Amino acid sequence: MNRLGRFNLKMKTSKPYALLRSGFPYKKSLGMRRLTNHPTSVGIYNSKIYILCRSEGTATIRILTYDDEDLGTIGKYGSDSEEHLLWPNTIKFDKDGNLFISDEGKHKIIILSETGKFIKSWGIKGDKEGQFNRPSGICFTSNGNLIVSDTLNHRIQEYTPDGNFVRQFGENGTDKGQFNMPWGVATDSKDNIYVSDWKTNRIQKFSYANDYIFSIGEKGTNNGFFNQPTYLEVDPHDDLYVSDTFNNRVQQFNENGMYLDKFTGNSSLSKSGIDYLLSNAYPMRLREMTSLEEQKLLRKPRGLAFDNDLNLFICDYWSYRVQIYQKQTIPLKESDISPPIRSSSLLVT
């Protein structure tokens, strides 16, 4: 099956009346240190996994197969040319296979083809319409427009795919509809917009018309609480996923903001990791002396993405890999489940 980005998932998948969520098991990991250093964002297109890797003095997009075969890189580090990447934050594919990149360091949106050919860029540093101050999260609306989290301007902007300004909303503050360093953005099947607010440790949900719907979270370690949330993703069932980065986990919520589950890491060695250890005796000995329980955990997770098989890709930033989990569900018709009940105390075991 062709594995596309979430933009295509939203267009192709019809949402069932309800879901029987039967499981969300770990599947495998991709990448390793030296190959996928500091994976920050991930996108899937034409059965290829594009992993944005950035650290001081370097930035590139590594391309892997689902079987962890290295297909090389696209994107060049630097600031001398429009096509260069300086401090890229998020990558997202549109429906035509164009790769949109938000670059905090250049205060721009950069567009490459899936093979890395430069298409165009737009944006300069500033606080006026069409300007940015360290743009971070990006996502698409159902009509193909780009939503941009303009982090240090404390606002959200919308553009056409060609870079024409459409609108903006938000201002600095902690009240409803205000932001203090917004980071991740995601849209659902109704074009509602989720925004992760990094400084206030909350997720806000808005209608496309900018009407405030609800918020989730405050600072803490309990379920539904956050410690500097970053990247967001919404799956075809409108479940929301939040990289709760400094709590070292990813949290899952339904469309009403109810906490469902969390991912703390369950990684096995990737194929590339196994190949490396089998040919290097000293790292093999070091692994033999290390707690395996610690090795499988998420460390500062960042970017998230889904493919068409409901595989969730999590950028495991400080472990230099991408962990993959598969959502398992059974769609339900209205006749399969009783009507909503007023009390939440009824438990099914």
Buried (B, 14 or more C-beta within 10 A) or exposed (E): EEBBBBBBBBBEBEBBEBBEBEEBEBBBBBBBBEBBBBBBBBBBBEEBBBBBBBEEEEBBBBBBEBEBEBEEBBBBBEEEEEBBBBBBBBBBBBBEBBBBBBBBBBBBBBBBEBEBEBEBBBBEEEEEEBBBBBBBBBBBBBEEBBBBBBBBBBBBBBBEBEBEBEEBBBEEEEEEBBBBBBBBBBBBBEBBBBBBBBBBBBBBBBEBEEEEBEBBBEBEEEEBBBBBBBBBBBBBBBBBBBBBBBBBBBBBBBBEBEBBBBBEBBBBBBBBBEEBBEEEEEEEEEEEEEEEEEBBBBBBBBBBBBBBBBBBBBBBBEBBBBBBBBBEBEEEEEEEEEEEEEEEEEEEE
